[in-house]
Amino acid sequence: MMVDWKYVAIAITVIIFGCMIALVPTLALENEADWPNDRTLQDNENTLAGDRRISSGMQPAQQDIVKLPAMTASDVDQLLVSQRLCRMALNDDPQPYIIALDYMYLDGKVYFHFADYGRKMDLIRSNPSVSVEVDNLCEDTPDFDTVLLMGKLELVTDSEEQERVAKALINSADERGGERNVAARHGLESLDISGLTTRPSAIYRLNVSDYVALRSPG
């Protein structure tokens, strides 16, 4: 039997061509899996750009810090005259103990009356160094002033000084919410000089060693 090699060559060519066609989709899929998508390329570009900024010492743009303007000594005096309540930070462990209370401002000095009992008095006797904050901030006021007074509390023992402070509290009771409310805040049933100046009452003066006074830029 004679073999026609021409037909054999044609058959081999057809088989090889068929195998190549079958392999092309598989190779295409493998190659596509190896290529990064658009998101990966973009992420790489961002990373490279960030690396270039770091290597060149460039930092991201930051806003400048805006500092509030300081109040003058006259402004501080006017604020302390106009207000009645403050917040006092006492030294406690592990955090400060803060109370809201009345204060009296007389002859450039800040005074407080306490009912001589409770945690606040224990802390004052343990460490009389305190910070006192006074401000005029309220919902209807877009501008504000705030002063932070730092110093030590000193028990007032002079009877004339005690009486002046007691009178100042009594005379301003209406501005502080009424006599009944003020008396209750001070551990008393009613306001009178005797009750405010004798035990268990105690009047303290704040000896200011430093202060910070700021206002809105308004």
C-alpha positions as CSV (number, residue, x, y, z in Angstrom):
1,M,0.0,0.0,0.0
2,M,1.4,3.3,-1.1
3,V,1.3,6.3,1.5
4,D,0.5,9.6,0.1
5,W,2.8,11.9,2.2
6,K,1.0,15.0,0.9
7,Y,-2.2,14.0,2.7
8,V,-0.2,13.1,5.9
9,A,1.4,16.5,6.0
10,I,-2.0,18.2,5.6
11,A,-3.4,16.1,8.4
12,I,-0.5,17.0,10.7
13,T,-0.9,20.7,9.9
14,V,-4.6,20.6,10.7
15,I,-4.0,18.9,14.1
16,I,-1.3,21.4,15.1
17,F,-3.5,24.4,14.0
18,G,-6.4,23.0,16.1
19,C,-4.2,22.7,19.2
20,M,-3.0,26.3,18.8
21,I,-6.6,27.6,18.6
22,A,-7.5,25.7,21.7
23,L,-4.6,27.1,23.7
24,V,-5.1,30.8,22.7
25,P,-8.1,31.5,25.1
26,T,-6.2,29.9,28.0
27,L,-3.1,31.9,27.4
28,A,-5.2,35.1,27.1
29,L,-6.9,34.5,30.4
30,E,-3.6,33.8,32.1
31,N,-2.1,36.9,30.7
32,E,-5.1,39.1,31.7
33,A,-4.8,37.8,35.3
34,D,-1.2,38.9,35.3
35,W,-2.0,42.4,34.2
36,P,-3.0,45.1,36.8
37,N,-6.4,46.7,36.3
38,D,-7.0,50.5,36.1
39,R,-7.6,50.8,39.9
40,T,-4.3,49.1,40.7
41,L,-2.4,51.3,38.3
42,Q,-4.0,54.4,39.8
43,D,-3.2,53.2,43.4
44,N,0.4,52.6,42.3
45,E,0.7,56.1,40.8
46,N,-0.7,57.6,44.1
47,T,1.8,55.6,46.1
48,L,4.7,56.6,44.0
49,A,3.6,60.2,44.1
50,G,3.5,60.0,47.9
51,D,6.9,58.4,48.1
52,R,8.3,61.2,45.9
53,R,6.8,63.8,48.3
54,I,8.3,62.1,51.3
55,S,11.7,61.6,49.7
56,S,11.8,65.3,48.7
57,G,10.8,66.5,52.2
58,M,7.4,67.9,51.1
59,Q,4.6,67.8,53.6
60,P,0.8,68.0,53.0
61,A,-0.6,71.5,53.2
62,Q,-1.8,72.4,56.7
63,Q,-3.9,75.4,57.9
64,D,-2.2,77.9,60.1
65,I,-3.3,77.9,63.8
66,V,-5.5,80.9,64.6
67,K,-4.8,82.3,68.1
68,L,-7.6,84.1,69.9
69,P,-6.7,87.7,70.8
70,A,-5.8,88.5,74.5
71,M,-8.0,90.7,76.7
72,T,-6.6,93.8,78.3
73,A,-6.4,94.2,82.1
74,S,-9.4,96.6,81.8
75,D,-11.4,94.0,79.8
76,V,-10.7,91.4,82.5
77,D,-11.9,93.8,85.2
78,Q,-15.1,94.5,83.3
79,L,-15.8,90.8,82.8
80,L,-15.3,90.0,86.5
81,V,-17.6,92.9,87.5
82,S,-20.3,91.8,85.0
83,Q,-20.6,88.1,85.9
84,R,-21.7,86.3,89.0
85,L,-20.9,82.6,88.5
86,C,-17.7,80.7,87.8
87,R,-16.3,77.2,87.6
88,M,-13.5,76.2,90.0
89,A,-11.1,73.3,89.4
90,L,-9.8,71.7,92.6
91,N,-6.9,69.2,92.8
92,D,-8.1,65.6,93.1
93,D,-6.7,62.3,92.1
94,P,-6.8,61.0,89.4
95,Q,-8.7,64.0,87.8
96,P,-9.6,67.6,88.8
97,Y,-12.8,68.1,90.7
98,I,-14.8,70.9,89.1
99,I,-17.7,72.9,90.8
100,A,-19.9,75.8,89.7
101,L,-20.3,78.5,92.3
102,D,-21.0,82.2,93.1
103,Y,-18.1,84.6,93.3
104,M,-17.8,88.2,94.6
105,Y,-15.5,90.7,93.0
106,L,-14.5,93.5,95.4
107,D,-11.6,96.0,95.1
108,G,-9.9,93.8,92.4
109,K,-10.1,90.7,94.5
110,V,-12.2,87.5,94.0
111,Y,-14.0,86.0,97.0
112,F,-16.0,82.8,97.6
113,H,-18.4,81.6,100.3
114,F,-18.6,78.0,101.1
115,A,-20.6,75.9,103.5
116,D,-17.8,74.2,105.4
117,Y,-18.5,70.6,104.6
118,G,-18.2,68.0,101.9
119,R,-15.6,66.9,99.4
120,K,-14.7,70.4,98.1
121,M,-13.6,71.5,101.5
122,D,-11.5,68.4,102.1
123,L,-9.8,69.2,98.8
124,I,-9.3,72.8,99.5
125,R,-7.7,72.0,102.9
126,S,-5.5,69.4,101.2
127,N,-4.4,71.6,98.4
128,P,-5.6,75.2,98.1
129,S,-4.2,75.7,94.6
130,V,-7.1,76.1,92.2
131,S,-8.1,77.4,88.8
132,V,-11.2,79.5,88.3
133,E,-12.9,80.1,84.9
134,V,-15.3,83.0,84.2
135,D,-16.9,83.8,80.9
136,N,-19.8,85.6,79.3
137,L,-20.7,82.9,76.8
138,C,-24.4,82.2,76.2
139,E,-26.6,81.0,73.3
140,D,-27.6,84.5,72.3
141,T,-24.0,85.9,72.4
142,P,-22.0,85.2,69.2
143,D,-18.9,86.9,70.8
144,F,-17.4,85.8,74.1
145,D,-14.8,86.7,76.7
146,T,-13.2,84.1,79.0
147,V,-10.6,84.4,81.8
148,L,-8.8,81.7,83.7
149,L,-7.5,82.7,87.1
150,M,-4.8,80.5,88.7
151,G,-3.8,80.9,92.4
152,K,-4.3,79.8,96.0
153,L,-7.4,80.1,98.2
154,E,-6.8,81.8,101.5
155,L,-9.3,81.7,104.4
156,V,-10.5,85.2,105.3
157,T,-10.4,85.7,109.0
158,D,-10.7,89.5,109.2
159,S,-14.3,90.3,110.4
160,E,-14.6,93.5,108.4
161,E,-13.5,91.8,105.2
162,Q,-15.9,89.0,105.8
163,E,-18.7,91.4,106.3
164,R,-18.0,93.2,103.1
165,V,-18.1,90.0,101.1
166,A,-21.3,88.8,102.9
167,K,-23.0,92.1,102.1
168,A,-21.9,91.9,98.4
169,L,-23.5,88.5,98.1
170,I,-26.8,89.5,99.8
171,N,-27.1,92.7,97.8
172,S,-26.7,90.9,94.5
173,A,-29.0,87.9,95.3
174,D,-31.7,89.1,92.8
175,E,-29.1,89.0,90.0
176,R,-28.1,85.5,91.1
177,G,-31.5,83.9,90.9
178,G,-33.2,85.2,94.0
179,E,-32.4,84.9,97.7
180,R,-33.9,81.5,98.2
181,N,-31.8,79.9,95.4
182,V,-28.7,81.7,96.5
183,A,-29.1,80.6,100.1
184,A,-29.7,77.0,99.1
185,R,-26.5,77.0,97.0
186,H,-24.6,78.2,100.1
187,G,-26.1,75.6,102.4
188,L,-28.3,78.1,104.2
189,E,-32.1,78.6,104.7
190,S,-31.8,82.4,104.3
191,L,-29.1,85.0,103.6
192,D,-27.9,87.1,106.5
193,I,-24.5,88.4,107.5
194,S,-24.3,86.3,110.6
195,G,-25.0,83.1,108.8
196,L,-22.5,83.9,106.1
197,T,-19.6,84.9,108.4
198,T,-19.8,82.3,111.2
199,R,-19.2,78.5,111.2
200,P,-20.1,76.4,109.4
201,S,-19.7,79.1,106.8
202,A,-16.2,80.0,105.4
203,I,-15.2,82.9,103.2
204,Y,-12.1,82.5,101.0
205,R,-10.1,84.9,98.9
206,L,-8.3,83.9,95.7
207,N,-4.7,85.1,95.6
208,V,-4.1,85.2,91.9
209,S,-0.6,84.2,90.7
210,D,-1.3,84.0,87.0
211,Y,-4.2,84.3,84.5
212,V,-5.1,83.7,80.8
213,A,-7.7,86.0,79.3
214,L,-9.0,85.5,75.7
215,R,-11.8,86.7,73.6
216,S,-13.4,85.8,70.3
217,P,-12.0,87.5,67.2
218,G,-15.4,89.0,66.4
